[in-house]
Amino acid sequence: MSQSLQDEFIKKELLHGAQNYSPLSVVLEKGKGVYLWDVDGNKYLDMVSAYSAVSHGHSHPELVKAIKNQSEKLAITSRAFYTEPFANFLESLTNISGFESVLTMNTGAEAVETAIKAARRWGYFTKGISENKAEIIVADGNFHGRTTTIVGFSSEESYKRGFGPFSKGFVEAKFCWSGCSKEESIESFKEKINKNTCAILVEPIQGEAGIRVPEKGWLHELRELCNENDILLILDEIQSGLGRTGKLFAFQHEDIIPDGLILGKALGGAMMPISAFLSSKNVMDHFNSGSHGSTFGGNPLASKIATRALEILYEDNLIDNSCELGSYFKSKLRSIDNNIIKEVRGKGLWIGMELNKHNFNAKDLCLMLLNEGLLCKETHKSVIRFAPPLMITKKEIDWAIEKITKVISSI
């Protein structure tokens, strides 16, 4: 396919689509494993994984089989009826995660909204907070989605501009990052706690902010703070969960258990959108018929795929691979000797490479890597995220390091 025809697809999207994204100039056609191909047949190694959604690899044959078989039987009924795929999915997820109860939705943002509703009901009906007074403490630099409620408590002004007015009931504390020590961060959260506080909602590692990994022990102290003040600790693991950081869940690096857990992205095996909020019966039992729901949430097709996706995490050793090769990848990136690299950080196969201030930004570097056959994405102009499918091999990482080193050395 000629470049003029590839440009034509881009022109169509620019003409007919809302400009809420700024994609790299490549028109993708198919994917398999860790690779993607554009409409001209050029091959790329995927280092984006749809922001952790493609943990199992593109078009995993077992997931393709699951979607084919289930779609030919039953795709959707709405939750007005019971179905076998949904029942089995709930059993599988609760067994694997250790949480008692699950409420499914479709997107990560919907699951975050579900967590907010659950925390508020628990605050009113269990803790006894006065009606319409519940507060949730969030961290600065957070990213939990793009609904009006969620962007309303973001500290990123560009996410909020022109979308107000926003919901009340959220206060911001300091994430353990960028000059804010663990002690200062915990003190910041402590100062925000009052009789109306029902929950603390944070990402154990901030993804969109640039793969920000807090000091060791921070999450553990946050857990203790919640225990001391009768507050729910809710963790958003939409990106960090399901093996991405080298453990099933990122909170396991701190050996704690939150009161609520938010999952999405990889839960659908890169085939179907499905998300979930997990918690205890004590929290979930405050939902009653009609109080919350979704037409497509927990549909048989997505449930069947998600169940298989959970199994494949273990069958294909994806969690162990993320742990082992994530450490290897990080060490190789750190060995690149160039002063444009400020820092390399992350856990598992979720790595951020921050650049020093220069006359180019991270997107410029991503465009250069694109020309070398590597698909990467920047965040906040200064950080490149490396998050390949978890089934990547050492050989493929070595090839990527060769290209990254070549591009950086050429600057």
PyMOL commands that set and color helices and strands:
alter all, ss='L'
color gray80, all
select helices_A, chain A and resi 3-16+49-52+61-73+84-97+108-127+148-152+157-160+182-192+218-229+250-253+265-268+281-284+300-315+318-334+362-371+394-409
alter helices_A, ss='H'
color red, helices_A
select strands_A, chain A and resi 28-32+35-38+43-46+101-105+135-139+170-173+197-202+232-236+260-263+275-279+341-346+351-355+374-375+377-379+383-386
alter strands_A, ss='S'
color yellow, strands_A
deselect
rebuild
show_as cartoon
